Amino acid sequence: MRHYVTSLNGQRPILIHLVGCGGTGSHLATRLVQLNTTLLALSHPGLHVVMYDSDIVSWANVGRQMFYEPDIGLPKVSVLVTRINQCTGFDWVGIPVAYPASYSGSPKIVITAVDTASARVMIGRALHRNVHPLYWLDCGNMRRQGQVVFGSIAKVQQPKIPKVKTINRLPTVLDLYPELADGEDDDQGPSCSLAEAIEQQDLFINPLVALEAVEMLWKALRYGYLEYSAAYISLEPRGTTVLPVDPKSWRRFGYGVRKPRRKTSEKKKTA
């Protein structure tokens, strides 16, 4: 089965909000530069990226994230956007604040690379409430595993193609993992050193998650459709698996499963 991203076709650059510029987000920013450069070379209108993050660069970020010693003490988004724009001539934007619950700008895609379940839930609820972004690409990881989920906020009209089955909506990370709204926050707090940070997240899990995320974007924008909606990365055992665009596969997560109807009480008899 396929999901066609027909709503992303157009003559203007695709507006993307990148939320989080740390472990995974800083690598995503670099990969998005590569993606945009290639799309422009293929006569695609390209991407316009707006980055959000309220953090500043610390010693613990140097080595694991895309920052260097002279960046310490500066806002992460400012460092990344300045470096990207100076090297490429892009006019991308960095906003050094947390992603607002009532955002503006009508992004076509929101990419989240945040540390906590509560942040995902807050952003997910905001996206569903505003319904401006058509797609939500969420990236998450633990110490040696990670996942990327490409979901759609609303149904997207699909083309009619002979012998091709299509799906008009992809489940978001909150659709597949509704327990995120009920569980405890998973924030481990800031690390004081690179050595401590590596104990929480292995050195190359973040760039691998970022690579899988941009690979999904590349397939969607280059070929116009996706045949899988999530990717799972593991460093031990080493491997990557994908979740097909298929309601049967999504039902394993409980998505699309009909809940049993509650028994209605017998109506009271009237005289």
Secondary structure, 3 states (H helix, E strand, C coil): CEEECHHHCCCCCEEEEEECCCHHHHHHHHHHHHHHHHHHHCCCCCEEEEEECCCECCHHHECCECCCHHHCCCEHHHHHHHHHHHHHCCCCEEECCCCCCCCCCCCCEEEECCCCHHHHHHHHHHHHHHCCCCEEEEEEECCCEEEEEEEECCCCCCCCCCCCCECCCCCCHHHHCHHHHCCCCCCCCCCCCHHHHHHHCCCCHHHHHHHHHHHHHHHHHHHCEECEEEEEEEECCEEEEEEECCHHHHHCCCCCCCCCCCCCCCCCCCC
